[in-house]
Amino acid sequence: MPGNPQNQVVVIGAGMGGLAAAIRLAHAGFKVTLLERHAHAGGKMRTVPSAAGPVDAGPTVLTMRPVFDTLFADVGAKLDDHVTLHREEILARHFWPDGSSLDLHADPEASAAAIRDFAGPGAEADFRAFSAKARRLFEAFEAPMMYAARPHLAKLVAHVLARPGLIPVLAPHRTLAKSLARQFGDTRLAQLFGRYATYVGGSPYRAPSVLALIWHSEAQGVWRVEGGMHRLAAALTSLAENLGVDIRLGTGVRCIEAPDGQVRSVITDDGAHLHADHVVFNGDPRALTTGLLGEGVRQAARLRQTMPRSHSAYVYSFAAKPSGPDLAHHNVFFSADPQGEFEALSAGRAPNTPTLYLCAEDRGGSGAPEGPERFEIIMNGPPTSAGPSEEDATCRQRIFPQLARFGLTFSPEPAAEALTTPAGFARLFPGSDGSLYGPSPHGMMAAFNRPTARTQVKGLYLAGGGAHPGAGIPMATLSGRHAAEAIMTDHASTSPSRRMATPGGMSTVSRTTARARSQSSAS
């Protein structure tokens, strides 16, 4: 669009939402500048150095692959040409303090058989019924929630009323934990499927039962990114550069100027003024509402849309030689006191006997490698607004003795610098309170309260896990699509030139989805 005066877009933050928005906008002909405060793209998809190479220190689970295939296809590219993905045959390996363990598989019949061997034919029947309900929930929410630019409560209600059988499946006045207690006779299975609330930073004892749909998104397939999850961010970065996006790493943003209720420019930390007809903010919306990007954009989102905060985490990322049980790529070591674990989090404390997620980043496919392996261990924690973060010594006393109870030890144990605490995440992502998932998912209406791509400030749009449709790599990527489409629509309606064509189209994935330095990266 040479000569068009309204095609300058500044994207703040090279997380998955910002990268996805930049890719789509550049392909549509906009001049896009992408600013990232950190020295790497990917936002929370970050790494730390280790003796075995870069080790992931952020998201580890890739689901809903069609979201990414579609992003690349819509701009004339192919995902497989940029990154190598392997479908995991074992979705996750689960361990309990009583010595029992269970693998869930990509093959649903293999999962059903494993559950029958684990807890008997009644448990298998419970699992099959639960999986069918999770699928119905996912399909009910997919179009009016995930793929819609705004969540459509009326359409969802109409969909449910036309299918009265969905009402008991939704269980609108029941928490996920209560719903699972009714659906599973074996408490271990209720605990297992309740952990999916933590995927979006919630507690199964407070999150709505509809979050059971997360199981279906995982049951459709989990992919391992060859080389680590950060390779996916690198692939999107390369695609953006190939499309002409001007990516400026190590460039923070001081403020967004919107003197008359419409964005005019972005001022970087080094004082540079960048003209902007449109701005995509790929950071926690709370950074806007608290004034970290300037007074002119505080009203972009309502404070109630960003509060209360979801959970944070304590994350160890390191290389070591393990000893103990055979590990899959994704592993979960369950607490003996699940309710006490989440009561502690609700009270603003790290749990004494936590459930621990462990990603053995070099496992999968051919099995265990020789020499040191890369590991990421995640323990749920409260956001910094709920209380002070535990230090390394305290975390170490909670995490590694807990794993040792399952027979798992590491040589050497990680050093203090391998740990990222909620306070560390708060420093990495200002305005977030260390929360990794944006606003809390607790309450039936939480999904409808998130800010959407369009904001109260003309020309300012949101992308990332803190905005609609929510947290997680696929959802953040979809948020970038929503932001790009909103800009294209608004630009076409106001531009004095002819309406802009969108080469490649925007296909819908089928069901086979006080001033301070601002944060310029997000999910």
C-alpha positions as CSV (number, residue, x, y, z in Angstrom):
1,M,0.0,0.0,0.0
2,P,2.6,2.6,-1.0
3,G,1.5,6.2,-0.2
4,N,-1.3,5.1,2.1
5,P,-1.1,7.4,5.1
6,Q,-2.7,5.0,7.6
7,N,-0.7,1.8,7.2
8,Q,2.0,2.3,10.0
9,V,1.6,-0.3,12.7
10,V,3.8,-0.6,15.8
11,V,3.5,-3.9,17.6
12,I,4.8,-3.8,21.2
13,G,5.9,-7.2,22.3
14,A,7.2,-10.2,20.3
15,G,5.3,-12.9,22.2
16,M,3.2,-15.3,20.2
17,G,0.3,-12.9,19.9
18,G,2.5,-10.0,18.7
19,L,4.3,-12.2,16.2
20,A,1.1,-13.6,14.8
21,A,-0.4,-10.1,14.5
22,A,2.7,-8.8,12.8
23,I,2.9,-11.6,10.3
24,R,-0.7,-11.2,9.2
25,L,-0.5,-7.4,9.0
26,A,2.7,-7.4,7.0
27,H,1.3,-10.0,4.6
28,A,-1.7,-7.7,4.1
29,G,0.5,-4.8,3.1
30,F,1.0,-2.8,6.3
31,K,4.3,-1.4,7.3
32,V,5.0,-3.2,10.6
33,T,7.6,-2.4,13.3
34,L,7.9,-4.9,16.1
35,L,9.5,-3.7,19.3
36,E,10.7,-6.2,21.9
37,R,12.2,-5.2,25.3
38,H,14.1,-8.4,25.7
39,A,17.0,-9.6,23.6
40,H,14.9,-12.5,22.2
41,A,11.5,-13.0,20.6
42,G,8.9,-15.3,22.0
43,G,7.8,-13.6,25.2
44,K,7.3,-16.2,27.9
45,M,8.6,-18.8,25.4
46,R,12.1,-18.1,26.7
47,T,15.3,-20.1,27.4
48,V,18.2,-20.0,29.9
49,P,21.7,-21.4,29.2
50,S,22.7,-24.8,30.5
51,A,25.5,-27.4,30.1
52,A,23.3,-29.2,27.5
53,G,22.4,-26.0,25.5
54,P,19.4,-23.6,25.8
55,V,16.7,-25.0,28.0
56,D,13.1,-23.9,27.8
57,A,12.0,-21.8,30.8
58,G,8.4,-21.1,29.7
59,P,5.6,-23.0,28.0
60,T,6.3,-26.7,27.1
61,V,3.0,-28.1,25.8
62,L,2.0,-27.5,22.2
63,T,-1.6,-28.4,21.3
64,M,-4.1,-27.3,18.7
65,R,-1.6,-27.6,15.9
66,P,-4.1,-26.4,13.2
67,V,-3.9,-22.9,14.7
68,F,-0.3,-22.7,13.6
69,D,-0.7,-24.5,10.3
70,T,-3.4,-22.0,9.4
71,L,-1.2,-19.0,10.4
72,F,1.5,-20.1,8.1
73,A,-0.9,-21.2,5.3
74,D,-2.7,-17.8,5.4
75,V,0.5,-16.0,4.4
76,G,1.6,-18.5,1.8
77,A,4.0,-20.5,3.9
78,K,4.1,-23.9,5.4
79,L,4.8,-24.7,9.1
80,D,6.8,-27.8,8.4
81,D,9.2,-25.8,6.3
82,H,10.1,-23.7,9.3
83,V,10.0,-26.1,12.3
84,T,10.0,-29.8,13.0
85,L,7.1,-31.1,15.1
86,H,6.7,-34.6,16.5
87,R,3.4,-35.9,17.7
88,E,3.8,-37.4,21.2
89,E,2.5,-41.0,21.5
90,I,2.4,-40.5,25.3
91,L,0.6,-37.3,26.2
92,A,1.9,-37.4,29.8
93,R,3.1,-39.8,32.4
94,H,1.6,-39.4,35.9
95,F,2.9,-40.5,39.3
96,W,1.1,-40.6,42.7
97,P,2.5,-40.9,46.2
98,D,1.0,-44.4,46.6
99,G,3.4,-45.7,44.0
100,S,0.9,-45.9,41.1
101,S,1.5,-44.4,37.7
102,L,-0.5,-43.8,34.5
103,D,0.3,-42.9,31.0
104,L,-2.3,-41.1,28.8
105,H,-1.8,-41.7,25.1
106,A,-2.5,-40.0,21.8
107,D,-4.6,-43.1,20.9
108,P,-7.8,-42.8,23.0
109,E,-8.2,-46.5,23.0
110,A,-4.8,-46.9,24.5
111,S,-5.7,-44.4,27.2
112,A,-8.9,-46.2,28.0
113,A,-7.0,-49.5,28.2
114,A,-4.4,-48.0,30.5
115,I,-7.0,-46.6,32.8
116,R,-8.8,-50.0,32.9
117,D,-5.5,-51.6,34.0
118,F,-4.9,-48.7,36.4
119,A,-8.2,-48.6,38.2
120,G,-10.6,-51.2,36.7
121,P,-13.4,-51.3,34.2
122,G,-15.5,-48.8,36.1
123,A,-12.8,-46.2,35.8
124,E,-12.6,-46.9,32.1
125,A,-16.3,-46.2,31.8
126,D,-15.9,-43.0,33.8
127,F,-13.1,-41.9,31.5
128,R,-15.0,-42.6,28.3
129,A,-18.0,-40.6,29.6
130,F,-15.8,-37.8,30.7
131,S,-14.0,-37.6,27.4
132,A,-17.3,-37.5,25.5
133,K,-18.4,-34.6,27.7
134,A,-15.1,-32.7,27.2
135,R,-15.5,-33.1,23.5
136,R,-19.0,-31.7,23.6
137,L,-17.8,-28.7,25.6
138,F,-14.9,-28.0,23.3
139,E,-17.1,-28.1,20.2
140,A,-19.7,-25.9,21.9
141,F,-17.1,-23.2,22.8
142,E,-14.9,-23.4,19.8
143,A,-16.7,-21.1,17.4
144,P,-18.5,-18.6,19.7
145,M,-15.5,-18.2,22.0
146,M,-12.1,-19.2,20.6
147,Y,-12.5,-18.2,17.0
148,A,-14.8,-15.2,17.6
149,A,-13.3,-11.8,17.8
150,R,-15.5,-11.2,20.8
151,P,-17.0,-13.9,23.0
152,H,-20.6,-14.3,22.1
153,L,-22.6,-15.2,25.2
154,A,-25.9,-15.0,23.3
155,K,-24.7,-17.4,20.6
156,L,-23.4,-19.7,23.2
157,V,-26.7,-19.6,25.1
158,A,-28.6,-20.2,21.8
159,H,-26.3,-23.1,21.0
160,V,-27.0,-24.7,24.5
161,L,-30.7,-24.1,24.4
162,A,-30.9,-25.8,21.1
163,R,-29.1,-28.7,22.7
164,P,-30.6,-29.1,26.2
165,G,-28.4,-32.1,26.8
166,L,-25.5,-29.7,27.1
167,I,-26.8,-28.0,30.2
168,P,-25.8,-30.8,32.6
169,V,-22.5,-31.1,30.8
170,L,-21.8,-27.5,31.3
171,A,-22.7,-27.7,35.0
172,P,-22.7,-23.9,35.2
173,H,-22.9,-23.7,39.0
174,R,-20.3,-26.4,39.7
175,T,-16.6,-26.1,40.0
176,L,-14.3,-28.3,38.0
177,A,-13.3,-30.3,41.2
178,K,-17.0,-30.9,42.2
179,S,-17.9,-31.9,38.6
180,L,-14.9,-34.3,38.4
181,A,-15.8,-35.8,41.9
182,R,-19.2,-36.7,40.5
183,Q,-17.7,-38.1,37.2
184,F,-14.9,-40.3,38.6
185,G,-15.1,-42.9,41.3
186,D,-11.3,-43.0,41.5
187,T,-10.0,-39.8,43.3
188,R,-6.7,-40.1,41.5
189,L,-8.4,-39.6,38.1
190,A,-10.4,-36.6,39.4
191,Q,-7.1,-35.1,40.6
192,L,-5.4,-35.8,37.2
193,F,-8.1,-34.1,35.1
194,G,-8.5,-31.3,37.7
195,R,-4.9,-30.2,37.0
196,Y,-6.0,-28.8,33.6
197,A,-7.3,-25.8,35.5
198,T,-3.7,-24.9,36.1
199,Y,-3.1,-24.7,32.4
200,V,-4.8,-21.3,32.6
201,G,-3.6,-20.3,36.0
202,G,-6.6,-21.5,38.1
203,S,-7.6,-23.9,40.9
204,P,-9.9,-26.8,40.1
205,Y,-11.7,-25.9,43.4
206,R,-12.6,-22.5,42.1
207,A,-12.5,-22.7,38.3
208,P,-15.7,-23.5,36.4
209,S,-16.4,-27.1,35.3
210,V,-16.3,-26.0,31.6
211,L,-12.5,-26.1,31.8
212,A,-12.8,-29.8,31.3
213,L,-12.7,-28.9,27.6
214,I,-9.0,-28.4,27.9
215,W,-8.6,-32.2,28.1
216,H,-10.2,-32.5,24.7
217,S,-7.7,-30.0,23.2
218,E,-4.9,-32.1,24.6
219,A,-6.5,-35.4,23.6
220,Q,-6.5,-34.2,20.0
221,G,-2.7,-34.2,20.0
222,V,0.4,-32.9,21.8
223,W,3.4,-32.0,19.7
224,R,7.0,-31.8,20.7
225,V,9.1,-29.1,19.0
226,E,12.4,-30.5,17.9
227,G,15.1,-28.5,19.7
228,G,12.7,-27.0,22.2
229,M,9.6,-24.8,22.3
230,H,11.7,-21.7,21.6
231,R,12.2,-23.0,18.1
232,L,8.6,-22.3,17.4
233,A,9.1,-18.7,18.4
234,A,12.2,-18.6,16.1
235,A,10.1,-19.9,13.3
236,L,7.5,-17.2,13.6
237,T,10.3,-14.6,13.9
238,S,11.9,-15.8,10.7
239,L,8.5,-15.8,8.9
240,A,7.8,-12.2,10.1
241,E,11.3,-11.0,8.9
242,N,10.7,-12.7,5.5
243,L,7.5,-10.7,5.2
244,G,9.3,-7.4,5.9
245,V,8.5,-6.9,9.6
246,D,11.1,-4.6,11.1
247,I,12.0,-6.4,14.4
248,R,13.9,-4.4,17.0
249,L,15.0,-6.5,19.9
250,G,16.3,-4.9,23.1
251,T,13.9,-2.0,22.5
252,G,11.6,-1.2,25.4
253,V,8.7,1.2,25.2
254,R,8.3,4.2,27.5
255,C,4.8,5.2,26.5
256,I,2.1,5.2,23.9
257,E,1.0,8.7,22.9
258,A,-2.7,9.1,22.4
259,P,-3.3,12.8,23.3
260,D,-6.8,13.0,21.8
261,G,-8.0,9.5,22.5
262,Q,-6.3,8.1,19.4
263,V,-2.8,6.6,19.2
264,R,-0.3,8.9,17.4
265,S,3.1,7.5,18.3
266,V,5.2,5.2,20.4
267,I,8.1,6.5,22.4
268,T,10.9,4.0,23.1
269,D,13.1,3.8,26.1
270,D,15.9,5.6,24.3
271,G,13.6,8.5,23.4
272,A,12.8,7.7,19.8
273,H,9.4,8.7,18.5
274,L,7.8,6.2,16.1
275,H,4.7,7.4,14.2
276,A,1.9,4.8,14.6
277,D,-1.5,4.7,12.9
278,H,-2.2,1.5,14.8
279,V,-0.6,-0.1,17.8
280,V,-0.9,-3.7,18.9
281,F,0.1,-4.1,22.6
282,N,1.2,-7.7,23.2
283,G,1.7,-7.4,26.9
284,D,-0.4,-7.8,30.0
285,P,-3.4,-5.4,29.7
286,R,-2.8,-4.5,33.4
287,A,0.3,-2.7,32.3
288,L,-2.0,-0.3,30.5
289,T,-4.6,0.1,33.2
290,T,-1.9,0.9,35.8
291,G,-0.3,3.6,33.7
292,L,3.0,1.9,32.8
293,L,2.5,2.9,29.1
294,G,1.4,6.4,29.9
295,E,-1.7,8.2,31.1
296,G,-3.2,8.5,27.6
297,V,-3.9,4.8,27.4
298,R,-4.9,3.9,30.9
299,Q,-8.6,3.6,29.8
300,A,-7.7,1.1,27.1
301,A,-9.0,-1.7,29.3
302,R,-11.1,-1.7,32.5
303,L,-9.2,-2.6,35.6
304,R,-11.9,-5.2,36.5
305,Q,-11.0,-7.0,33.2
306,T,-7.5,-7.6,34.5
307,M,-8.2,-8.6,38.1
308,P,-8.0,-10.7,40.1
309,R,-4.8,-12.3,38.9
310,S,-4.2,-15.9,37.9
311,H,-1.5,-18.1,39.4
312,S,2.2,-17.7,38.8
313,A,4.9,-20.4,39.1
314,Y,8.4,-21.3,40.4
315,V,10.3,-22.7,37.4
316,Y,13.7,-24.5,37.5
317,S,15.4,-24.8,34.1
318,F,18.6,-26.8,34.1
319,A,20.7,-29.7,32.8
320,A,21.6,-32.7,34.9
321,K,21.8,-36.5,34.9
322,P,18.6,-38.0,36.4
323,S,18.2,-41.1,38.5
324,G,15.0,-42.8,39.2
325,P,11.7,-43.6,37.4
326,D,11.6,-43.7,33.6
327,L,10.4,-40.4,32.3
328,A,8.3,-39.4,29.4
329,H,8.6,-35.9,27.8
330,H,5.8,-34.6,30.0
331,N,5.5,-35.9,33.6
332,V,3.3,-35.0,36.6
333,F,4.1,-35.9,40.2
334,F,1.0,-35.4,42.2
335,S,0.6,-34.1,45.7
336,A,-0.8,-36.2,48.5
337,D,-3.0,-33.3,49.5
338,P,-4.4,-31.6,46.4
339,Q,-7.0,-29.5,48.3
340,G,-4.4,-28.2,50.7
341,E,-2.1,-27.4,47.8
342,F,-4.7,-25.0,46.3
343,E,-5.8,-23.6,49.6
344,A,-2.2,-22.5,50.1
345,L,-2.2,-20.8,46.7
346,S,-5.5,-19.1,47.4
347,A,-3.9,-17.8,50.7
348,G,-0.9,-16.4,48.8
349,R,1.5,-19.1,49.8
350,A,3.5,-21.7,47.9
351,P,2.3,-25.2,48.8
352,N,4.3,-27.3,51.2
353,T,3.6,-30.5,49.3
354,P,3.1,-29.4,45.7
355,T,2.1,-31.2,42.6
356,L,5.1,-30.9,40.2
357,Y,5.2,-30.8,36.5
358,L,8.5,-31.9,34.9
359,C,9.4,-31.6,31.2
360,A,12.2,-33.9,30.2
361,E,13.0,-31.8,27.2
362,D,15.3,-34.4,25.5
363,R,13.0,-37.3,26.0
364,G,10.4,-38.6,23.5
365,G,10.8,-40.7,20.4
366,S,14.2,-42.4,20.9
367,G,14.2,-42.4,24.7
368,A,16.8,-41.0,27.1
369,P,20.0,-39.4,25.6
370,E,23.5,-39.9,27.0
371,G,25.0,-37.3,29.2
372,P,23.2,-34.4,30.9
373,E,19.6,-33.8,29.9
374,R,17.6,-30.6,29.9
375,F,14.7,-30.3,32.4
376,E,12.1,-27.8,33.3
377,I,10.3,-28.2,36.6
378,I,7.2,-26.1,37.4
379,M,5.6,-25.6,40.8
380,N,2.4,-23.5,41.0
381,G,2.8,-20.3,43.0
382,P,0.7,-17.2,43.9
383,P,1.1,-13.9,42.0
384,T,3.3,-11.4,43.7
385,S,0.2,-9.3,44.6
386,A,-0.8,-12.2,46.9
387,G,2.4,-12.2,48.9
388,P,6.2,-12.3,48.7
389,S,7.9,-15.0,46.6
390,E,9.8,-17.9,48.2
391,E,13.5,-17.8,47.7
392,D,15.7,-20.5,46.2
393,A,16.4,-22.3,49.5
394,T,12.7,-22.6,50.4
395,C,11.7,-23.7,46.9
396,R,14.5,-26.3,46.8
397,Q,13.3,-27.7,50.1
398,R,9.8,-28.1,48.6
399,I,10.6,-29.3,45.2
400,F,13.5,-31.7,45.3
401,P,12.6,-33.7,48.4
402,Q,9.2,-34.1,46.9
403,L,10.6,-35.6,43.8
404,A,13.0,-37.7,45.8
405,R,9.9,-39.3,47.5
406,F,9.1,-40.6,44.0
407,G,12.7,-41.9,43.7
408,L,13.8,-39.1,41.3
409,T,17.1,-37.3,41.9
410,F,19.4,-35.1,39.8
411,S,23.2,-34.8,39.6
412,P,23.9,-32.0,40.0
413,E,20.9,-30.3,41.5
414,P,20.4,-26.9,39.8
415,A,22.0,-23.7,41.0
416,A,20.0,-20.8,42.3
417,E,20.2,-18.9,39.0
418,A,18.3,-21.8,37.4
419,L,15.1,-20.7,39.3
420,T,12.6,-18.1,38.2
421,T,10.2,-17.0,40.9
422,P,6.9,-15.1,40.7
423,A,8.9,-12.0,41.6
424,G,11.3,-12.8,38.7
425,F,8.4,-13.1,36.3
426,A,7.0,-9.8,37.6
427,R,10.4,-8.2,36.7
428,L,10.5,-9.8,33.3
429,F,6.9,-8.8,32.5
430,P,6.1,-5.5,34.3
431,G,2.4,-5.0,35.2
432,S,1.8,-8.7,35.4
433,D,2.2,-9.2,39.2
434,G,4.2,-12.3,38.1
435,S,0.9,-13.9,36.9
436,L,1.6,-16.1,33.9
437,Y,-1.9,-16.3,32.5
438,G,-3.4,-12.8,32.9
439,P,-6.7,-12.5,34.7
440,S,-8.0,-15.3,36.9
441,P,-10.1,-18.0,35.2
442,H,-12.3,-18.4,38.3
443,G,-16.0,-17.9,37.9
444,M,-18.3,-18.9,35.1
445,M,-18.2,-15.5,33.5
446,A,-14.4,-15.1,33.6
447,A,-14.0,-16.0,29.9
448,F,-16.4,-13.2,29.0
449,N,-14.7,-10.6,31.1
450,R,-11.3,-10.6,29.4
451,P,-10.5,-7.5,27.3
452,T,-10.9,-8.1,23.5
453,A,-8.7,-7.0,20.6
454,R,-10.3,-3.5,20.3
455,T,-9.8,-1.2,23.2
456,Q,-11.3,2.1,24.4
457,V,-8.5,4.0,22.7
458,K,-8.9,4.4,19.0
459,G,-6.1,2.7,17.1
460,L,-4.9,0.6,20.1
461,Y,-5.4,-3.2,20.0
462,L,-4.5,-6.0,22.3
463,A,-3.0,-9.4,21.8
464,G,-1.5,-12.0,24.1
465,G,-2.6,-14.4,26.8
466,G,-4.1,-11.6,28.9
467,A,-6.7,-10.8,26.2
468,H,-9.4,-12.8,24.6
469,P,-9.5,-15.7,23.9
470,G,-7.2,-16.4,26.8
471,A,-4.0,-18.0,28.1
472,G,-1.9,-20.7,26.3
473,I,0.2,-20.8,23.1
474,P,-2.8,-21.5,20.7
475,M,-5.0,-18.9,22.4
476,A,-2.4,-16.2,22.4
477,T,-1.7,-16.9,18.7
478,L,-5.4,-16.6,17.9
479,S,-5.5,-13.3,19.8
480,G,-2.9,-12.0,17.3
481,R,-5.3,-13.0,14.5
482,H,-8.1,-11.2,16.1
483,A,-6.0,-8.0,16.5
484,A,-4.9,-8.1,12.9
485,E,-8.4,-8.6,11.6
486,A,-9.7,-5.8,13.7
487,I,-7.0,-3.5,12.3
488,M,-7.8,-4.5,8.7
489,T,-11.5,-4.0,9.2
490,D,-11.0,-0.6,10.9
491,H,-8.5,0.5,8.3
492,A,-10.7,-0.4,5.4
493,S,-13.6,1.5,6.9
494,T,-11.6,4.7,7.4
495,S,-9.0,4.7,4.6
496,P,-9.6,7.2,1.8
497,S,-8.0,4.8,-0.6
498,R,-9.6,1.7,-2.0
499,R,-10.4,-1.2,0.3
500,M,-7.4,-3.3,1.0
501,A,-7.2,-6.9,-0.3
502,T,-6.0,-9.5,2.1
503,P,-4.0,-12.0,0.0
504,G,-4.4,-15.6,1.2
505,G,-7.5,-14.8,3.2
506,M,-8.3,-15.6,6.8
507,S,-9.5,-19.2,6.8
508,T,-11.1,-20.7,9.9
509,V,-9.4,-23.7,11.4
510,S,-11.5,-26.8,11.1
511,R,-12.1,-29.2,14.0
512,T,-9.6,-31.8,13.4
513,T,-8.4,-24.9,18.5
514,A,3.6,6.2,37.9
515,R,5.6,5.6,34.7
516,A,7.9,2.6,34.6
517,R,9.5,0.7,31.8
518,S,6.8,-1.2,30.0
519,Q,6.9,-4.9,29.2
520,S,7.3,-5.5,25.5
521,S,6.7,-9.2,25.4
522,A,4.0,-11.6,26.4
523,S,2.6,-15.0,25.7
